[in-house]
Amino acid sequence: MTADAPETFVPSTTSVDSSVSNQAHTRLPGIFLILSAVINILAGLIFVMMGIHGHLVSIHEFRHRLEVEYPNQHKEIQASEWPLEYWIWNTSTGMLVLGLGGIVTGGLVVIGVWRLWRGGSSRLAFIGSILISLPGISPTGCLAIGTLAGLWMILVLFDPD
C-alpha cells in the first residue's frame, strides 16, 4: 500500500529565496536605473512638446524669428541646398521620435525593474537596460547617465553571485 500512496507535496523555497536575494542584489542599480528612466520620461515629454510645436508653427513666423534672433544661423540655412521647411520638418520629427523613444524606454525600465523586484522575470529589466543605454533611443543614453545605469544593471543581472 505504500507503493500506491501519493507523494507528499513539499513546496520549494528556491524561488522565494532567489527573488529575495535578487531583490537585494539589484536594489541600488535598480534605483539608479529608475532615476534614469524618470529623467528619460521627463526629457521625452519635453522633446515631444518641442516636436509638436515645431510642426504647428507657421513657416513665416519661424522665418521671421530666425531672421531676428539668429541671423547667422538663418544665413547658413539659406546657403544650404535645403529649404527652411525641410530643416523645420526634420528637426521637429527628430524631436518627436527621440521624445517618444524616451517615454517608451523609461516606461519599460520602470515596469521591468518593478517586476524584477517583485520576483518576476528579469527579461524586461534586461531589455530596458539595453534600450536606456543606447544614445539614439534614450535621452539619458545621450548623456551617458542611462548608459552607466543600463550597463550596471546588465552586469548585476549576469553576475552569478
Sequence and secondary structure as in RCSB ss.txt:
>XXXX:A:sequence
MTADAPETFVPSTTSVDSSVSNQAHTRLPGIFLILSAVINILAGLIFVMMGIHGHLVSIHEFRHRLEVEYPNQHK
EIQASEWPLEYWIWNTSTGMLVLGLGGIVTGGLVVIGVWRLWRGGSSRLAFIGSILISLPGISPTGCLAIGTLAG
LWMILVLFDPD
>XXXX:A:secstr
 TTTS        HHHHHHHHHHHHTHHHHHHHHHHHHHHHHHHHHHHHHHHHHHHS HHHHHHHHHHH HHHHH
HHHHSSS HHHHHHHHHHHHHHHHHHHHHHHHHHHHHHHHHHTT  SHHHHHHHHHHH TTT HHHHTTHHHHHH
HHHHHHHT   
